[in-house]
Amino acid sequence: MSERERASVETTIDLDSDENVCPACLVPFSGLPERCPSCGLRLQ
Protein backbone atom coordinates (compact mmCIF):
# COMPACT_ATOMS: atom_id res chain seq x y z
CA MET A 1 0.00 0.00 0.00
CA SER A 2 1.14 3.51 -0.70
CA GLU A 3 1.48 6.11 2.06
CA ARG A 4 -1.70 7.81 0.79
CA GLU A 5 -3.65 4.53 0.88
CA ARG A 6 -2.48 3.85 4.44
CA ALA A 7 -3.58 7.33 5.56
CA SER A 8 -6.96 6.81 3.90
CA VAL A 9 -7.57 3.50 5.72
CA GLU A 10 -6.97 5.16 9.08
CA THR A 11 -9.25 8.16 8.40
CA THR A 12 -12.62 8.30 10.16
CA ILE A 13 -15.47 10.81 10.11
CA ASP A 14 -16.24 12.29 13.54
CA LEU A 15 -19.92 13.25 13.49
CA ASP A 16 -19.39 15.67 16.40
CA SER A 17 -16.40 17.49 14.89
CA ASP A 18 -16.54 20.86 13.12
CA GLU A 19 -13.86 19.71 10.65
CA ASN A 20 -13.20 16.33 9.04
CA VAL A 21 -11.05 14.78 6.32
CA CYS A 22 -12.51 12.73 3.47
CA PRO A 23 -11.33 9.10 3.76
CA ALA A 24 -11.18 8.80 -0.05
CA CYS A 25 -9.35 11.94 -1.20
CA LEU A 26 -7.98 13.17 2.16
CA VAL A 27 -9.28 16.71 1.56
CA PRO A 28 -10.37 18.52 4.74
CA PHE A 29 -13.90 19.97 4.92
CA SER A 30 -16.15 21.70 7.45
CA GLY A 31 -19.35 20.32 8.89
CA LEU A 32 -20.86 17.05 7.73
CA PRO A 33 -22.10 17.36 4.16
CA GLU A 34 -23.93 14.48 2.51
CA ARG A 35 -21.06 14.15 0.02
CA CYS A 36 -17.41 15.15 0.04
CA PRO A 37 -17.17 18.60 -1.58
CA SER A 38 -14.00 17.52 -3.41
CA CYS A 39 -14.51 13.97 -4.73
CA GLY A 40 -18.23 13.37 -4.13
CA LEU A 41 -17.83 10.37 -1.82
CA ARG A 42 -21.12 9.76 0.02
CA LEU A 43 -20.48 10.48 3.71
CA GLN A 44 -23.96 9.97 5.18
Beta strands, then each sheet from edge to edge (+ up, - down):
strand 1: 19-21
strand 2: 28-30
sheet 1: 1+ 2-
end
